[in-house]
Amino acid sequence: MALKKSQKSLKKWTKQKWRTPSGKKSSETGEVYAPSAKIKKLKSTPAGRRKLAQANKKKREATKKGKQHARHGLHKKKTTRRKKR
């Protein structure tokens, strides 16, 4: 039986290697977790480094407030929606 689209997505997500930009624990550094490929891509450009720094800032602020999750924007999926006619 073939996997559903959501199951394929979850399978792909779990196979990714997730880490912080420094490679240390997030609890020690306050950095965000993201897939290694995404971190590498962000670190390769000045704009990406700024985006990563901003995400880490939001993560640290949320952690100070006692929140486990932060809405930093790195995990947003770029999608385009077509209007139904």
Backbone bond lengths (Angstrom), bond angles and torsions (degrees), N, CA, C in turn:
res aa  C-N    CA-C-N  psi(-1)  N-CA   C-N-CA  omega(-1)  CA-C   N-CA-C  phi
1 M - - - 1.448 - - 1.529 108.84 -
2 A 1.298 116.55 132.95 1.459 122.03 -177.92 1.526 110.91 -74.96
3 L 1.325 114.99 149.52 1.457 119.98 178.22 1.520 110.49 -76.53
4 K 1.332 115.86 147.20 1.458 121.06 174.88 1.521 108.37 -74.43
5 K 1.323 116.55 165.02 1.454 121.94 -177.86 1.534 111.01 -58.07
6 S 1.330 116.60 -43.54 1.462 120.05 -179.64 1.527 111.74 -66.25
7 Q 1.307 117.04 -34.14 1.465 120.78 178.57 1.530 110.64 -69.82
8 K 1.336 116.73 -38.76 1.465 120.77 177.44 1.520 110.17 -63.21
9 S 1.341 115.41 -42.20 1.454 120.86 -179.91 1.523 110.87 -62.14
10 L 1.320 117.21 -44.61 1.461 121.62 179.51 1.524 110.92 -64.79
11 K 1.317 116.66 -39.77 1.470 120.97 179.38 1.533 110.33 -63.03
12 K 1.330 116.17 -43.10 1.463 121.20 178.97 1.527 110.19 -65.42
13 W 1.333 116.35 -42.01 1.457 122.27 -179.17 1.522 111.43 -61.35
14 T 1.331 117.21 -41.21 1.465 120.52 -177.59 1.526 112.25 -73.32
15 K 1.316 118.25 -23.89 1.469 121.04 179.52 1.523 112.53 -79.18
16 Q 1.336 117.74 -17.28 1.455 120.65 -179.25 1.525 110.53 -69.82
17 K 1.314 115.72 148.31 1.464 120.69 176.21 1.529 107.60 -91.16
18 W 1.320 115.87 113.54 1.458 121.72 -178.92 1.525 109.42 -97.98
19 R 1.334 115.74 140.80 1.461 120.77 179.46 1.530 110.18 -159.78
20 T 1.325 116.35 175.63 1.453 121.35 173.15 1.527 107.77 -93.40
21 P 1.324 118.79 162.42 1.468 120.10 179.34 1.532 113.71 -58.96
22 S 1.326 117.31 -34.42 1.468 119.83 -179.06 1.521 112.46 -85.75
23 G 1.335 117.10 -17.71 1.453 121.07 -177.19 1.525 112.68 89.96
24 K 1.344 116.62 -4.39 1.465 120.97 179.06 1.521 109.27 -92.64
25 K 1.328 116.69 173.32 1.457 121.44 179.46 1.528 110.53 -67.13
26 S 1.314 115.78 141.73 1.450 121.03 178.27 1.522 111.30 -64.36
27 S 1.321 116.91 -31.94 1.464 120.39 179.34 1.530 111.57 -65.99
28 E 1.327 117.46 -25.08 1.468 121.92 178.75 1.522 111.67 -85.93
29 T 1.335 116.88 -37.72 1.461 121.26 -172.12 1.517 114.30 -105.75
30 G 1.320 117.70 -23.11 1.465 120.75 -176.57 1.519 112.88 78.31
31 E 1.318 116.63 17.02 1.465 120.74 -178.82 1.526 111.19 -87.85
32 V 1.324 114.70 162.18 1.459 120.67 179.11 1.525 110.79 -81.36
33 Y 1.328 115.52 153.60 1.458 121.63 171.30 1.521 107.78 -94.19
34 A 1.314 116.10 138.31 1.463 121.61 177.78 1.525 107.83 -155.42
35 P 1.318 116.84 162.45 1.469 118.94 176.30 1.536 110.91 -62.33
36 S 1.304 116.31 143.91 1.470 121.47 -178.54 1.526 112.41 -53.96
37 A 1.326 116.73 -40.65 1.462 120.26 -178.86 1.528 110.85 -63.58
38 K 1.326 116.80 -38.97 1.466 121.22 179.34 1.528 110.45 -66.92
39 I 1.325 116.88 -42.67 1.462 120.69 178.65 1.524 110.41 -62.74
40 K 1.319 116.79 -44.40 1.467 121.20 179.85 1.530 110.32 -60.46
41 K 1.324 116.01 -42.97 1.462 120.81 -179.91 1.531 110.98 -64.98
42 L 1.328 116.90 -43.14 1.463 120.68 -179.99 1.527 111.80 -66.42
43 K 1.314 117.50 -38.48 1.459 120.98 -178.70 1.526 112.78 -71.11
44 S 1.325 117.66 -15.92 1.465 120.81 -174.95 1.528 113.78 -79.66
45 T 1.330 118.53 -13.74 1.464 120.94 -179.02 1.529 110.51 -129.27
46 P 1.327 117.35 151.98 1.471 119.86 176.79 1.539 112.43 -60.17
47 A 1.320 116.86 -40.64 1.462 120.09 178.84 1.527 111.03 -64.66
48 G 1.310 116.92 -37.54 1.448 121.89 177.91 1.518 112.07 -66.64
49 R 1.328 115.92 -39.45 1.462 119.87 178.03 1.523 110.80 -65.36
50 R 1.346 116.92 -37.55 1.466 120.34 176.80 1.524 110.42 -65.30
51 K 1.317 116.77 -41.76 1.465 121.34 179.42 1.532 110.64 -63.47
52 L 1.314 116.60 -41.09 1.459 121.87 178.35 1.529 110.61 -65.58
53 A 1.327 116.79 -42.08 1.471 120.94 178.35 1.521 110.67 -63.21
54 Q 1.328 116.88 -41.17 1.462 121.54 178.52 1.528 110.50 -64.39
55 A 1.321 117.11 -41.22 1.465 121.27 178.89 1.523 110.61 -64.42
56 N 1.333 117.05 -41.07 1.460 120.77 178.10 1.526 111.04 -64.85
57 K 1.337 116.59 -37.67 1.461 120.99 178.04 1.529 110.38 -62.44
58 K 1.328 116.91 -45.45 1.461 121.23 179.02 1.521 110.98 -64.25
59 K 1.327 116.68 -38.81 1.465 121.27 179.13 1.529 110.39 -63.63
60 R 1.332 116.97 -44.32 1.465 120.62 -179.92 1.529 111.49 -65.12
61 E 1.348 116.30 -39.76 1.467 119.97 178.41 1.525 111.01 -63.37
62 A 1.317 116.78 -43.01 1.465 120.93 179.36 1.529 110.65 -65.40
63 T 1.325 116.46 -38.78 1.461 120.62 179.64 1.531 110.46 -64.59
64 K 1.340 116.66 -40.55 1.464 120.54 178.13 1.525 111.76 -61.52
65 K 1.325 115.92 -32.16 1.464 121.11 179.58 1.526 111.71 -81.69
66 G 1.324 117.09 -0.58 1.458 121.60 177.80 1.514 114.32 87.21
67 K 1.320 117.03 14.23 1.462 120.60 179.99 1.522 110.44 -90.42
68 Q 1.333 115.26 143.88 1.457 119.77 179.62 1.525 111.16 -83.53
69 H 1.317 116.80 -34.15 1.462 121.64 -176.83 1.526 110.15 -115.24
70 A 1.318 116.34 145.92 1.456 121.86 178.63 1.522 109.39 -124.55
71 R 1.310 116.26 141.52 1.464 120.98 176.82 1.527 108.29 -92.09
72 H 1.326 115.53 85.20 1.453 120.87 -175.21 1.513 113.64 -100.90
73 G 1.308 118.89 -12.96 1.459 121.48 173.59 1.517 116.95 90.12
74 L 1.318 119.46 -2.97 1.470 119.68 -179.03 1.519 112.61 -73.90
75 H 1.321 117.46 -25.82 1.452 120.01 -175.23 1.522 113.08 -96.11
76 K 1.320 117.04 8.44 1.459 119.22 178.33 1.519 109.41 -68.48
77 K 1.303 114.04 134.01 1.454 119.28 179.47 1.527 108.20 -89.89
78 K 1.298 116.26 132.52 1.459 119.70 178.16 1.520 108.67 -81.18
79 T 1.297 115.28 112.45 1.455 119.86 179.21 1.514 109.49 -129.57
80 T 1.275 114.98 154.62 1.454 119.94 174.06 1.517 107.34 -120.62
81 R 1.278 115.54 130.12 1.456 120.28 -179.86 1.528 109.54 -101.20
82 R 1.284 114.20 135.24 1.454 118.99 175.59 1.508 108.02 -97.14
83 K 1.302 115.84 141.23 1.453 120.15 178.07 1.529 109.30 -75.54
84 K 1.310 114.58 137.50 1.458 119.09 176.45 1.513 108.43 -79.82
85 R 1.298 115.53 139.93 1.467 119.70 -179.80 1.474 111.38 -109.27
